[in-house]
Amino acid sequence: MQLGVLKETHSGEKRVAISPETIKKYVQKGLDVVIESGAGDAAGFPDHLLKDAGAKIEKDFAKVLSDSDIVLKVHPLSQDRNELKSVKKGGVVLGLYNPFAGVDAHKGVEKTGASIFSMDAIPRISRAQSMDVLSSQSNLAGYRAVIESAEAFGRAFPMMMTAAGTVAPARVLVVGAGVAGLQAVATAKRLGAIVSAFDVRAAAKEQVESLGGKFIEVESDENLETSGGYAKETSDDYKKRQAEKVAKELQRTDIVITTALIPGRPAPRIITKAMVNGMAPGSVILDMAAVAGGNVEGSKADETVETENGVKILGFSNLPSRIAKDTSQLYAKNILNFLNLMIDEGEDKKPQLKINKEDEIIAKTLIAEDGKFVFGQDAK
């Protein structure tokens, strides 16, 4: 059985779906690991390191695809170099497919004749925690968001007392206290900032306060958390009271990091232009949801927008790629743990692929079977 790994061609992507550590694990299972030359360069894993770990390096990406029973990627198979047509029929492909976008976003999968699993659809159950790609990537994205914001801010984070005077600590507001938001709270706190956080989920309060942050609470009787732990869309009344609280907090905030996302829907608009105009010149907003429409009015994906009143709005769309070595290692381990559910040792001691659709984790991540889109619907 061959496992193949491709170089990412998506603009700005530095991650790779494998690491030297996971290569060794696959080889121990009896798999042949073949990696497209240069696939790990941007993540700090040059060809010679991958080869030393037990992989074979192949220059022809089409050969990697056509010969591999399992293909690992970060992004979906690329249309640009027609990767879809080279996939081995009956094979398995793993990547981040954002299946909540629907069948129209995945036209072309029927060309593969393969079974495609989307690692960003891993269910949030205890048994799947070691495979939870969204958590592993969001964790480091939250950390990186603070680092990028600090660089753009141009002032110190902690209070500094000197003979020449005292430097006041930066005030940071984190909107959305999920995995990314909580890591942003922790990182900003470690850097010495005064940190506040807001989330529609009441359960987030204890988590924020345990990290030393102040929780901004909006009174509500609504249940604003899904069974999977995600935030729900709020009522108009809640949005009005939320806006009042956030606007008041922004007037004394130096740095804002927004992380609010709703799977399958545009990002909720939380910060309006009027709120931004009420912030002091030199303030920074980093909108982690910019690629999904933005939590902040005026944010643009992969652009830095400077408002008339001197506020910078950063719209990084791929923060995990900006810390590629660590995120690649975690992503590769997530995939290894997932594949452990599907790779068994056969009677001849050789690895065999067994897709058990009775397993909740496998069933919920399967988005295409034998080339047909099946996520959230019956196969047609």
N, C-alpha and C positions, 0 to 999 in steps of 0.2 A: 504494500500500500504506500502510495506516494503522497506527501503533503507539500504543497507548493505555496510560496509567498511572493507576492508581486510588489514592485516598487510603486509608491503612490504618485499619481500624476495630477491629482487635484491641486489647484493653485495654492501655494503657501503651506501645503501639508508636509510636515517633517517626520511624522510618526511612521512606525512600521509595526506590522502585526505579529512580530516574533522577537525573541531575545536569545542571547547565548544560553541563558539558563533554561528556557523552555525547549530549545533545540535538543539539549541533552536529554530532557524528559521524553521527548518524542522518539529519539533514537533508542532509548531504553525500552520503549514500547514496541520496537521493531519497525518503525516507520522510516521510510527514506525521505529526508527533508531536502527540497530543492528550492533555492531562493534566487530570484532575479538579481543579477549583478547591480550593485549600488543601492539596493532597497533599504539598507540600514545606514547608509552614509550620514544622512541628515540627523539621524537619531543618535549618532555616536557609536554605531555598530558597523564598522567597515567590513568588507567582504572577508578579510583574513580572520577576523574574530569569529564570524559566523562559521567559516570553514573549520576553524580550530575546534569549534563546539560540536562539529559533526555533520554540518550541512554541505551540500554540493551547490556550487555557484553556476548559474546558467545565464548567458547573455540574452537568449531569445525568449521573450516573455510569452510568446504564443506556444512555445514548446512546454514551458512551465505549466501553462493552462491545460493544454491538450493531454498531457501525461499525468496530471495530478488528480487523485481521487478526492482530495480535500484541498480547497484553495482558501487562503487567509488574506484578508485585506482590512484596511481601515475604512475607506470609502467604497461605495458600490463599484462594480465593474465599470470600467471607463468606456464611454461611447466614442471618445476622441480617437483611441487607437483600436477600436472595435474588439475589445476584449471579450464581449459577449459571444461572438461566433466561435471562439477558440476553446471554450470551456468543454470539458469532457462530459458527454451525455451520461446522466445517471450519477454524476459526481455531486459533491457538496461544496457550497461557497458560504463563507462567513464574512460579515462586514457590518457596518453601521448604515442601515438602509432607511431609517425613519419611516417605518411602515404605516404610521398614523397619517401620513400624507395621502394614502390611498393608492388605488390601482393605477390611476392616471400618471402618477409620479414614477411608476416603475414599468413603463412600456419598454419592451425589449427583453424582459426576463424569459419570455417564451422561446426566445432564440437559443437559450442555453441548454434546455432539456435537463437542467440540474435542479437540485433542492437547495434553496437559499435560506439561510438563517440570519436574522437581524439581531445583533448583539445588544442593540438599544431597546429591545422588547423583552428583555429578561424580566420575569415577574418579581415583584418585591416581596419575596417570601424568605424565611430564614434559611432554607436549604440552598437558596440561590445567591446568597450574599457574596460568596467568593467568585461569582461570575458576573456580578453587577457592574457592568461597564460604565453606566451613567454615573454611578457613585464614585468609582475610582478616577474617572476623568474629571468630574465636577469638583472633586476634592482639590486636585492640583490646580484646576482652573480658578477656583476661589482664592487660592494662595497667590497665583500669578496676577490676578486682578488687582490685588493690593499693591504688589510690586510695580505694576505698570502705572497705577494711579499715583503712587509715591513719586515715581520718576517725573510724571507730568506735572505734579503739584509744585515742585520746586522749593518746598519748605520742609523743615524738620517735622517728624511725627511726634517725638516725645517732648515733654517739658524739659527745658535746659536752663539751669541757673548759672549765670556767669557774672564775672566782675563788671561786665559792661551792661548787664541787664538780664532779664528773664525772657526766654522764648516760650510762648504759650503752646500747649500741646494741640495737635490737629484734632478736629472733630470729624469722625467718620460715621456715616449712616449706611447701613446695609439693608436693602429692601429685598426681602425673600430669604428666609432662614432655613433653606433646605441644606443639602450637602455643601454646595458651593458657598452659600451665604454664611453658614456656620464656620467654614474654614476661613472665609474673609474676616469674620469677626475675630477669630482666634489670632490670625496673622496681624491684623491691625492693632490688636491689643498688645501682642508681643513687641510691636514696633513702638509702643508707648502712646498710642492715640486714645482719646476718649471715644468709646464706641457705643452706638445705639443701633438697634435693629428692629425691623417691622416684618410681620408675617400674618397672613389671615388665619393661620392655624394656631389655635390656642396652645397646642402641645409644644410649640416652638419656644414659648416663654421660658420654661425651665431650662431648655438647652442653651438659649442665649445668655441667660443669667449665670449659668454654670461656667461660661467662658469669660465672665467679667463684663459682659455688655449690658446695657439698659434696654429693656424691651418696651417698645411703643405699642400700646394696646388700644384697639378699637372695640368697645363693648358690642357684643352681638350674640343673638340666640341662634344664628344660622350655623349649620354644620358645614364647614368650609374645607373639609378634607375628605378625599376619596378613600376607598378601602385599600388602595395601593399606596397611600401616603402622599399623594399629590394634592396641590391646592385646586379648589373648585372655582368656577366663575362666581363672582359675588353679585348681590342685588344692587340696584341703583341707590337705595338708601345707604347701604354699607359703603359704596364707593364715594358717596358725598361726605360721609363722616371720616372716611379714610383720607380723602383729599385734604380736609381741614387739618387733620393731625400732621400729615406729611409736610404740608406747606409751612406750618408753624415750625417744624423741626428743621426744615431746609434753610430757614433764615439764619440759623446759627451753625450751619454745617459747612465744612471745608471740602470734604470728599464724599461722594455718594457712589455706591456700587449696587446696581440693580440686577437681580438674578431671576425674576419671576417669569416662569414659563408654564403653559398649560398644554399638555400633549395633544397634538392634532389640531390646535387652534392658534390664532395669532397671539403674540404676547400681549398681556393686559397693559393698557396705557395707564401708568400710575403717576408720572411726573409730567405736568403740562408746561407749555412755554412760559406761562405766567409765573409758575413756581420757579423755573430756572431764572427768570428775570429778577426774582427776589433774592437770589444768592449773591454773595460778595464777589467782586472781580478776583480772578485767580483761583476760584473754586474749580473742582474737577468732578465730572460725572463719568463713570465707566458703565456703559449699558451692555451687560452680558447677553441681553436678549435682542440686541440690534438686528441680528440675522433673521429673527422671527417677527420682525415688524417693530420691535423696540418697546421697552417700558417707558422710554423718555421721548417726548415730542421733539423732533428735530434730530434725533440720532440717526446715523447712517452706518450701515455695515462696512467695516474695514476702512472707515474714515474718521478723522478727527475734525469735529466741527467747533469753531470758536464763535460764541454768540456776541452780540453787540455790547453786552455788559461784561465781557471778558471771562465767561465761563467756558471751559473746555469740555466737550462731550466726546468721549472715546467709544468707538464702536467695534472693538475687536470681535471677529466672528469665530475665531478658532484659538482660544487661549491655551488649550492643551498642547497645541503644536508649538507653542512658545516655550515649552518645557519638555521637549520631545523625548529625551532619554528616559526620564522617570515615567511619563505617561505611556510610553511604548512598553516599558517593562511591566507596568500594571495591566495594560490592555492584553499583552501577550499571556500573562498569567490568568486573566479572566477567561480567555479563549481556551487555554489548556484545561482549566477546570470544567468548562462546558463540554469540551470534546471527550473528557473522561466518561461522560454519560453515554457516549455513542461508540466508543472504541473498546471492543472486547478482544480477548485472546481466543482464537479459534482452536479447533482440535489439533491442528498442525503447528500450534504455538505461534502462528502468525496473526497479526492484528486483523480484526474484521470490523466493518462498519455496520452498526445496527441502530436504526432510527426507530425508537419506541415512542410513537405518538400518543401513547397512554400517559407518558410522563408530562406533567404540567409544564415543566420548563421547556422541554423540546416542542411541545404543541404550541405554546404561546410565542415562540421565537421563529417558528417556521412560517415564512411569508410566501414562498413559492415552492411548489412540488412538481418535479419533472417539467419545469418550465411554465407552470400555470400559477398565477397569483392567487393565494388562498388565505391570506391574512384577513381575519375578521369576516370571512364569507365562505360559502361552500365552493369547492373547486369546480370550475366550469369547463 
